[in-house]
């Protein structure tokens, strides 16, 4: 986790060194170990350094390779250095930085270089000989990249705030407001500001004085299903890939930490780290949230199982003693946008605890179930298509037991409905008025706002239609892995790490693991009502059995519902007293009734979440002195 900035004057004028310095200073919190800018003619790069690997101790960025005429700035960790070194004619040692690997890869492969890189990266390279700028973002979008483009200049930065030093107006993007309230983040490019964009994951930009092109270098859909000879082979290969994904992310020059929730994903990371470090003096520290007041959210039983096995130093925060709006002003400043994630306050508290204990790198099991796919119900149509009637019968029996739903109910919802042709499903939706639940999602909106921005059509186009077209487990897994919400949440976590001098690393978003998990046959992912079967089997003798085969994990919704109403009652009332700040977007009467009913009766999670989105939007307007567009 470092920070990068850059300016390319497309009008040919020289960059004022003061401009790139101001941009870099705005993200100085991201790089306590060094700040540097390089300015040459129409191009300037900046960098803020956070030392997280041994190689970064010797890294100088921005860096210019005088022989090739290439200049680079990067926020990157490259995981396939060993494989790249002989191909690039360089050594893999601590004196060769990750950014130099990128530079040499560009020199060898040009625009195709991101295809050859494994790891998390966002970088920009100025090619003086060809007079163009090349930028790229990693496959899953772990490292952020924001930019502004006009005829006169192109500017980019790790955080949005750095871009506003160039007199770019902070004009509100109202389309993003609608997406935010609907939790529809499938547009991976837009932000809350007009003309400020994100480079989507697995994409690159090529910019010259006269033209620019944004284009992908990798797509998950092209990955074909793999076939091995036995379950043992599938499990052994998964285990090898997962161990390597964790091992790559243990590369650090200082203390490493890990979030430990007690669930399958985080526990697998911690226990695998223990296996990998058995012969090393290096030890990691774990950080967990516990809940005394909301016992249904407390996972200490499982957390302690892991701790008793690994003997790592452990630290705890009391998640039920913190408001969901804990330090929200700080987060608004760092992220520059509203934040949806309801449980971000727990993440922030854990990162604070890690920072206080000298941690600079955190291993995070975030969304491991997306990589492995938890869509065991989506497996049922596969069995019908393959005429696997005995297996279908067994799966329906087990899922019926676990869900307490009838076999007929499951059969209709997860077999008949997905296999019904798309046009017939749309007809049934209209005839049977199944749309009512979807209509309820729009009640929060001002009617004029819905009409002016055709919000319903956008929601259908970006989300509903794609979901309805899914009719098997592979298609659903692809939809999960390519969801824009993943990129948005990774950007949230990066901003939080940037605030606290911590780099978050995600073993489950290792490209090799993502591609392998997606390519697995469905029967290696789901079996007799169990999801993530390949992971469970691969963790034999690594995970405590109580965790390896636990059927589910406690959700955090009860704690969030309680905490928001308990700690923020006054802000609820402040919201309904000041709805004029957001009345262009929300139905004021509906919101006020929802708030008062929630305060009085502590209604269900959907009501609380709806209020939360309106509340965070209002507070962001208030703190950033944003005004509604006229």
C-alpha positions, 0 to 999 in steps of 0.5 A, spaced: 500 500 500 503 506 497 500 512 493 501 514 486 500 520 482 501 523 475 499 528 470 500 528 462 499 535 459 496 533 452 496 540 450 504 539 450 505 544 455 510 543 460 507 540 467 508 545 473 512 541 478 508 545 484 502 541 481 505 534 482 507 536 488 501 538 491 497 532 488 502 528 492 502 531 498 494 530 498 496 523 499 502 523 504 498 519 509 499 513 504 507 513 504 510 515 511 517 512 508 518 517 503 515 522 498 518 523 491 516 526 484 519 526 477 517 532 472 519 532 465 516 536 460 509 534 459 509 528 464 510 528 471 509 522 476 509 522 484 509 517 489 508 516 496 512 510 499 510 505 505 515 499 506 511 493 506 516 488 503 524 487 503 525 489 496 521 496 497 526 498 502 531 499 496 525 501 491 526 508 488 519 511 485 518 514 480 524 511 477 527 513 470 530 507 466 535 512 462 537 506 457 530 505 455 527 511 456 521 509 460 519 512 467 514 508 472 510 510 478 507 504 481 503 501 487 504 494 486 506 487 489 508 482 484 508 475 486 511 471 480 518 474 480 521 467 480 518 465 474 519 472 470 526 473 472 529 468 467 524 471 462 526 478 463 534 477 464 534 480 471 535 477 478 530 475 483 533 478 489 531 484 495 535 489 491 530 488 485 524 492 486 517 489 484 516 496 479 522 494 476 519 487 474 513 491 471 518 496 467 522 490 464 515 486 463 513 492 459 519 493 455 519 486 453 511 485 452 509 492 451 501 493 452 500 485 453 505 486 460 499 486 465 497 479 462 504 476 464 503 479 471 501 476 478 499 480 484 496 486 486 498 493 482 496 499 479 502 503 475 503 508 470 509 508 465 511 514 460 514 511 454 518 517 452 520 514 445 513 513 443 510 519 447 505 515 450 502 513 457 500 506 459 497 505 465 494 498 468 490 495 474 490 488 477 486 483 475 481 483 481 482 491 482 485 490 489 489 497 487 485 503 486 486 507 480 482 514 479 483 519 473 480 525 469 481 526 462 480 532 458 483 534 451 488 538 455 491 533 460 490 526 463 491 526 471 491 520 475 491 518 483 490 513 488 485 517 491 480 522 488 482 528 493 489 528 489 485 530 482 481 536 485 488 540 485 487 542 477 480 546 478 476 540 476 469 542 479 466 537 484 460 536 480 455 530 483 454 524 479 447 523 481 447 516 477 452 514 482 447 516 488 441 511 485 446 506 484 449 507 491 442 506 494 440 500 490 447 497 492 448 496 484 455 497 483 456 493 477 458 500 473 465 499 475 467 506 472 463 511 475 464 515 481 460 520 485 463 525 481 462 527 474 468 526 470 472 522 475 473 515 473 475 509 476 480 504 471 476 498 472 479 491 474 483 488 469 483 494 464 489 498 461 489 505 458 493 507 452 494 515 452 497 520 447 496 527 445 491 525 440 487 519 442 486 514 448 484 507 449 481 503 455 481 496 453 481 489 457 487 484 458 483 479 461 477 476 462 474 470 467 469 467 462 474 465 457 477 460 463 475 453 461 472 447 466 478 443 468 478 435 468 482 431 472 482 424 474 480 424 481 477 428 487 484 427 490 487 430 484 483 436 485 484 437 492 491 436 492 492 442 486 487 446 490 491 446 496 498 447 493 495 453 489 492 456 496 498 455 500 502 459 494 497 464 495 498 465 502 505 464 502 506 470 497 502 474 501 507 473 507 512 476 503 513 482 508 519 486 511 515 487 518 510 485 522 504 481 518 497 480 521 491 477 519 483 478 521 480 472 524 473 471 524 472 464 526 469 462 519 472 458 514 475 463 510 479 467 515 481 461 519 484 457 513 488 463 512 491 463 519 492 456 519 495 455 513 500 461 515 501 457 521 503 451 517 508 455 512 511 458 518 513 452 522 520 452 520 521 460 520 522 465 526 516 469 523 509 469 527 503 473 525 498 476 530 491 475 529 485 480 530 478 478 531 471 482 533 467 479 539 460 480 541 458 480 549 452 484 548 449 480 541 451 473 543 448 470 536 454 474 533 459 472 537 464 467 534 469 466 540 468 458 540 471 458 533 476 463 534 479 460 540 479 453 536 484 456 531 488 460 536 489 454 540 492 450 534 496 456 532 499 459 538 499 466 535 498 472 539 491 474 538 488 481 539 480 483 540 475 489 539 468 489 542 464 490 536 458 491 540 461 497 543 462 501 537 457 505 533 457 503 525 458 511 524 465 510 528 470 515 525 465 516 519 468 523 518 475 520 517 473 515 512 469 520 508 476 524 508 480 518 506 475 515 501 472 521 498 465 518 497 459 515 501 461 508 504 455 503 504 459 497 507 455 496 514 460 493 518 466 497 515 466 500 523 469 493 525 474 493 519 476 499 521 477 498 529 481 491 527 485 495 522 486 500 528 488 495 533 493 492 528 496 499 527 497 500 534 501 493 534 506 494 529 502 491 523 503 493 516 500 488 512 494 484 514 491 478 511 484 478 509 479 473 508 474 478 505 469 474 500 473 468 500 466 465 499 465 468 492 472 465 490 469 458 492 462 460 490 457 458 495 451 457 490 449 450 492 442 451 490 445 454 483 448 447 482 441 443 482 439 445 474 446 442 473 444 436 475 438 436 471 441 438 465 446 432 466 441 427 468 444 426 474 437 424 478 440 420 484 445 425 485 439 431 484 435 427 489 440 426 495 442 434 494 434 436 494 434 432 501 440 435 504 438 442 502 431 441 505 434 439 511 438 444 512 434 450 509 427 447 513 424 448 506 420 443 502 423 439 496 417 441 492 419 448 494 426 448 492 424 444 486 420 450 483 425 455 485 431 453 484 430 448 478 423 449 474 424 457 475 432 457 472 430 452 467 424 456 464 426 460 458 428 467 459 422 471 455 417 466 459 420 468 466 419 475 464 412 474 462 410 470 469 413 476 473 409 481 469 402 476 470 404 474 477 406 481 479 412 478 482 415 485 481 412 487 488 419 486 492 423 489 487 418 495 487 419 496 494 426 497 493 424 504 489 420 506 495 426 510 498 426 514 492 423 521 490 419 519 484 421 525 479 429 522 481 426 515 478 423 518 472 429 523 470 434 518 471 430 512 468 433 508 474 428 502 474 431 501 467 438 502 469 437 497 475 434 492 470 440 493 465 446 492 470 443 487 475 436 484 474 437 482 467 444 479 468 441 475 474 435 472 470 439 470 465 443 465 469 441 458 469 446 454 472 452 454 477 458 456 473 454 462 470 452 464 477 459 463 479 461 468 474 456 473 475 459 473 483 466 474 481 465 479 476 460 483 480 462 491 481 461 490 488 467 486 489 471 492 486 467 497 490 469 494 497 476 493 495 477 500 494 473 501 501 478 497 504 484 500 501 482 507 503 482 504 510 488 501 510 491 508 507 489 511 513 492 507 517 499 505 514 496 498 512 496 494 506 491 489 506 492 482 502 487 478 499 489 470 498 482 469 496 483 474 490 490 470 488 488 470 480 491 463 480 486 461 485 480 465 482 481 461 475 482 454 478 476 455 483 472 458 477 474 452 472 472 446 477 467 442 475 460 443 480 461 437 484 468 439 486 464 445 489 458 442 492 456 436 495 450 433 499 448 440 501 455 442 503 458 448 499 466 450 498 467 442 498 474 443 495 476 448 500 474 443 506 477 437 503 483 441 502 484 443 509 484 436 512 489 436 518 490 444 517 483 446 520 480 444 526 474 440 524 469 444 528 471 449 523 472 445 517 465 442 517 461 447 520 455 448 516 454 456 516 457 462 520 454 467 524 452 474 521 453 480 523 446 483 522 443 483 529 449 487 531 449 492 526 441 493 527 442 494 534 448 498 534 445 503 529 439 504 533 442 504 540 448 509 538 445 513 533 438 515 535 440 522 535 443 522 528 436 518 526 432 524 528 437 529 525 436 526 518 429 527 518 430 534 521 434 535 515 432 531 509 432 537 505 439 536 503 437 530 500 430 531 498 432 531 490 433 523 491 429 520 497 422 520 498 422 525 505 415 522 507 417 515 506 424 516 509 421 519 516 416 514 517 421 509 516 426 512 521 420 513 526 418 506 526 425 503 526 426 507 532 420 505 536 420 498 534 427 496 531 424 493 525 428 488 520 434 489 517 432 491 510 429 497 514 435 499 518 439 498 511 435 503 507 436 508 513 443 507 513 444 508 506 440 515 506 444 517 513 451 516 510 449 519 504 446 525 508 452 525 512 457 525 506 453 531 503 453 535 510 461 533 511 463 535 504 458 541 503 456 537 497 449 540 494 444 537 490 445 539 482 440 544 480 
